[in-house]
Amino acid sequence: MVLNFLKQFNNTKKVFIPFKMYDFIGGPSTFMRNLKTYFDDVGYKYKSDISKSKHIFFPISYDLAFLKKIKKDKGAIIQRLDGIYYPQKHGASYQEKNKLIKDIYLNYATKVVFQSQYSKAQCFKLFGEKDTDDYEIIINGVNEAIFYPSNAFKEVPKTFKLLTTGNFRNLDMLEPVIKALDAISKFDFELNIIGPIVNDKLHAIINRDYINHLGSKDSHQIADLLREHHIFMYSHLNPPCPNSVLEAIASGLPVVGFNSGSMSELLHFSPNLLAEVSDDVFQKYEDFSADALKEKIIYCMTHFEKMKEVSLVNASNYSFKHCGKQYQKIFQNIG
């Protein structure tokens, strides 16, 4: 009888997670795929039907009609926040774009999960602060069965193979890298780009002899290509916790980029590869200096053996096993 009670009690604590909604390209989808894989591998049970649970976990936002019902039933509403909209990048429309996210954050979420200290800083600045009991900081993780280092490429190469990955929507994601590389003549290199380039202005500036656009690839193909390269390039304005960077770290690559968003937080072991920007929570694209980035690229190439060694030592920093356990703990602690 006690066993039946425990089974029934545990069943009421199972959380609805809308995994089926996330089959597109982007950070939230990558996270949700990794979380589902982790839960399925460890046998952790969750609900796939919202009508069969009084608790919910979701990235960013969800239909308020359902959240109102869950709140009325005194269920748990756990919101995981990605990057939010802000005036420096999104102009006057940022408040309207944030409206639903902010409403859930302030009025519905019983727990908010931030991806990084920087993600928390963004939300605290624009939405208001939360009590420490009402939020957690859980840095993303990567599937180490897919992303892991190669033992090759430890010595200084004749030609540096540079790689960048992402969904290239904005100028800040490629233009500074190309401007910086255009100014380097001391080293031989090539830049390979993985992922869709959806901004027409970017198509115009990748017409360089040293650039190859490899198109979109799946996770296994990206991982294989990461292991075939020497340096990972990343340029993004105010990134909250970029999966591309975590995957490069897990693959043992030195990462060169800007000290923007969560980059110094994630790359605390190699701050000398990040070009300084400003101390603002929300930086502007005008703050990005291609010259400063060029110096960091040259530094990495000049000190490649040292930076590669540091990167390999820190390749296991962001395992999804650790990340998944922290989410599992939150769900198990639902009252």
C-alpha positions in Angstrom: 0.0 0.0 0.0 2.9 2.4 0.9 4.5 1.5 -2.5 1.3 2.3 -4.4 1.1 5.6 -2.5 4.7 6.5 -3.4 4.1 5.6 -7.1 1.0 7.8 -7.1 2.8 10.6 -5.3 5.8 10.5 -7.7 3.5 10.5 -10.7 1.9 13.8 -9.5 5.3 15.3 -9.5 6.1 14.5 -13.1 6.6 17.6 -15.2 5.1 18.3 -18.6 7.9 19.3 -21.0 6.8 20.3 -24.5 9.7 18.7 -26.4 7.7 18.3 -29.6 7.6 22.1 -30.1 11.3 22.4 -30.6 12.4 21.0 -33.9 13.9 24.1 -35.5 17.5 25.5 -35.6 18.5 27.6 -32.6 19.7 27.5 -29.0 16.4 26.5 -27.3 15.9 23.6 -29.7 19.5 22.4 -29.2 18.9 22.5 -25.4 15.6 20.7 -25.6 17.0 17.9 -27.7 19.9 17.5 -25.3 17.6 17.5 -22.3 15.3 14.9 -23.8 18.3 12.7 -24.7 19.7 13.0 -21.2 16.3 12.2 -19.5 15.6 9.3 -21.8 19.1 7.9 -21.3 18.9 8.0 -17.5 15.3 6.9 -17.4 13.9 10.0 -15.9 10.1 10.2 -16.4 8.3 13.3 -17.6 4.9 14.0 -19.1 4.4 14.6 -22.8 0.7 15.6 -22.4 -0.1 18.8 -20.6 -3.5 17.5 -19.5 -1.7 14.8 -17.4 0.5 17.1 -15.3 -0.1 20.0 -13.0 3.5 21.2 -13.5 5.3 22.6 -16.6 8.8 23.4 -17.7 9.5 25.4 -20.9 12.1 27.7 -22.5 11.2 31.4 -22.8 7.4 31.5 -23.0 4.2 29.4 -23.2 0.5 29.8 -23.8 -0.9 31.9 -20.9 -4.2 30.0 -20.9 -2.4 26.9 -19.8 -0.2 28.7 -17.3 -3.3 30.4 -15.7 -4.8 26.9 -15.2 -1.6 25.6 -13.7 -1.3 28.6 -11.4 -4.9 28.2 -10.3 -4.1 24.5 -9.5 -1.0 25.6 -7.5 1.3 23.7 -9.9 4.9 24.6 -10.6 5.8 26.8 -13.6 9.4 26.6 -14.4 10.6 29.1 -17.1 14.1 28.8 -18.7 15.2 32.1 -20.1 17.4 32.5 -23.2 18.4 35.9 -24.4 15.8 38.7 -24.2 15.0 41.7 -26.3 16.7 45.0 -25.5 16.7 48.5 -27.0 20.3 48.6 -28.1 19.6 45.8 -30.6 15.9 45.7 -31.1 14.9 49.3 -30.9 11.6 50.6 -29.8 9.9 47.2 -30.3 11.8 45.5 -27.5 9.1 46.1 -24.9 6.4 44.6 -27.0 8.6 41.6 -27.9 9.3 41.0 -24.3 5.7 41.4 -23.1 4.8 37.8 -22.8 8.2 36.7 -21.5 8.2 39.4 -18.8 4.6 38.7 -17.8 5.4 35.0 -17.2 8.7 36.0 -15.4 6.9 38.4 -13.0 3.5 36.9 -12.5 3.5 33.1 -13.3 6.9 31.5 -12.9 7.5 29.8 -9.6 11.1 29.2 -10.6 13.2 30.8 -13.3 16.3 29.1 -14.7 19.0 31.4 -16.1 21.6 30.0 -18.5 24.4 32.1 -17.0 25.2 34.9 -14.6 25.0 37.2 -17.6 21.6 35.9 -18.5 20.5 36.8 -15.0 22.0 40.2 -15.3 20.0 40.9 -18.5 16.7 39.9 -16.9 17.4 41.6 -13.6 18.1 44.9 -15.4 15.1 44.9 -17.7 12.5 42.8 -15.9 13.4 43.3 -12.2 15.2 41.2 -9.6 14.1 37.8 -8.2 14.6 36.4 -4.7 17.4 33.9 -4.6 14.9 31.1 -3.8 13.0 31.8 -7.0 15.8 31.2 -9.5 18.6 28.9 -10.4 21.7 29.4 -12.7 22.4 26.4 -14.8 25.0 26.7 -17.6 24.1 24.7 -20.7 25.9 21.5 -21.5 26.9 19.5 -24.5 26.5 15.8 -25.4 30.0 14.5 -24.8 29.3 11.3 -26.8 29.2 13.6 -29.8 31.4 16.6 -28.9 34.9 15.6 -27.7 38.5 16.5 -28.6 40.8 15.1 -31.1 44.4 14.2 -30.1 45.6 15.7 -33.4 46.3 19.4 -34.2 48.4 20.1 -31.1 51.4 21.5 -33.0 51.5 24.8 -34.9 50.1 24.1 -38.4 51.3 25.6 -41.7 47.8 26.7 -42.5 45.4 27.4 -39.6 41.9 26.0 -40.1 39.4 28.3 -38.5 35.8 27.5 -38.0 32.6 29.3 -37.0 29.1 27.8 -36.6 25.7 29.3 -36.1 22.5 30.6 -37.6 23.9 33.8 -39.1 21.2 36.4 -38.9 23.0 39.6 -38.0 26.1 41.5 -39.2 27.8 41.1 -35.7 28.0 37.4 -36.2 30.4 37.5 -39.2 31.4 40.9 -40.3 34.0 41.6 -37.5 35.6 38.2 -38.0 36.0 38.8 -41.8 37.3 42.4 -41.3 39.9 41.1 -38.7 41.0 38.3 -41.0 41.3 40.6 -44.0 44.0 42.5 -42.0 46.1 39.5 -41.2 49.0 38.7 -43.5 51.5 37.1 -41.2 49.8 33.6 -41.1 48.2 31.3 -43.7 44.6 30.4 -42.8 41.2 29.4 -44.0 37.8 30.1 -42.5 35.0 27.6 -42.8 31.5 28.6 -42.0 28.8 26.1 -40.9 25.1 27.0 -40.7 22.5 29.0 -42.6 23.4 32.6 -43.6 20.0 34.2 -43.6 21.1 37.9 -43.9 21.7 39.0 -47.5 24.3 41.5 -46.4 26.4 38.7 -45.0 26.4 36.8 -48.4 28.1 39.8 -49.9 31.0 39.9 -47.5 31.9 36.2 -47.4 33.2 36.4 -51.0 36.8 35.8 -50.0 39.3 33.3 -51.3 40.0 32.1 -47.7 36.3 31.5 -46.9 34.3 28.4 -47.5 30.6 28.3 -46.6 29.8 24.6 -45.9 26.1 25.1 -45.3 24.0 23.4 -42.6 25.2 20.3 -40.9 23.8 18.0 -38.2 25.4 17.7 -34.8 27.5 14.7 -35.7 28.9 16.4 -38.8 29.6 19.6 -36.9 31.4 17.6 -34.2 33.6 15.9 -36.8 34.4 19.2 -38.4 35.3 20.8 -35.1 37.8 18.1 -34.5 39.4 18.8 -37.9 40.0 22.5 -37.1 42.5 24.4 -35.1 40.7 27.6 -33.8 37.0 28.4 -33.3 35.9 32.0 -34.1 32.8 33.4 -32.4 31.4 36.9 -32.8 28.0 37.6 -31.3 26.5 40.6 -29.5 25.6 39.9 -25.9 25.3 36.0 -26.1 23.6 34.6 -23.0 25.2 31.1 -23.3 26.0 30.1 -26.9 25.8 26.4 -27.7 28.3 26.9 -30.5 30.9 28.0 -28.0 30.2 25.2 -25.6 30.5 22.7 -28.5 33.9 24.2 -29.5 35.1 24.1 -25.9 34.1 20.4 -25.6 36.0 19.7 -28.8 39.2 21.1 -27.3 39.4 24.2 -29.6 40.8 27.5 -28.5 37.9 30.1 -28.9 38.7 33.6 -30.1 36.0 36.2 -29.9 34.7 39.3 -28.0 34.3 39.8 -24.3 30.6 40.2 -24.7 27.7 38.6 -22.9 28.6 35.3 -21.1 31.9 34.8 -23.1 34.3 35.6 -20.2 32.1 33.5 -17.9 32.3 30.5 -20.1 35.9 31.0 -21.2 37.3 32.0 -17.8 40.4 29.8 -18.5 41.4 31.8 -21.7 40.4 35.4 -21.2 43.5 36.5 -23.3 41.6 35.3 -26.4 38.7 37.7 -25.9 38.8 41.2 -27.3 37.6 43.8 -24.8 34.3 45.6 -25.6 32.7 47.6 -22.7 31.3 47.0 -19.2 27.7 47.6 -20.3 25.2 44.8 -19.7 23.8 45.5 -23.2 26.6 46.3 -25.6 26.2 47.8 -29.0 27.6 46.5 -32.3 29.6 49.8 -32.6 31.5 48.5 -29.5 33.0 45.7 -31.5 36.5 46.4 -32.9 37.8 44.3 -35.7 41.3 45.6 -34.9 41.0 44.3 -31.3 39.8 41.0 -32.6 42.6 40.8 -35.1 45.1 41.1 -32.2 43.5 38.2 -30.3 43.6 36.0 -33.5 47.2 36.7 -33.9 47.9 36.0 -30.3 46.2 32.6 -30.5 48.1 31.7 -33.7 51.4 32.9 -32.1 50.8 31.0 -28.9 48.8 28.1 -30.4 50.5 25.2 -28.6 49.9 26.8 -25.2 46.3 27.8 -26.0 45.5 24.4 -27.4 46.9 22.7 -24.2 44.7 25.0 -22.0 41.7 24.2 -24.2 42.2 20.5 -23.9 42.5 20.7 -20.1 39.1 22.5 -20.0 37.3 20.4 -22.7 35.1 18.6 -20.1 33.9 21.7 -18.3 30.3 21.7 -19.8 29.0 18.1 -19.8 25.3 17.8 -20.3 25.3 15.1 -17.6 26.0 17.8 -15.0 23.5 20.2 -16.6 20.8 17.6 -16.8 21.2 16.5 -13.2 20.6 20.1 -12.1 17.3 20.2 -14.0 16.4 16.8 -12.7 17.0 18.1 -9.1 14.7 21.1 -9.7 11.9 18.9 -10.9 12.3 16.4 -8.1 12.1 19.1 -5.5 8.7 20.3 -6.7 6.4 20.4 -3.6 
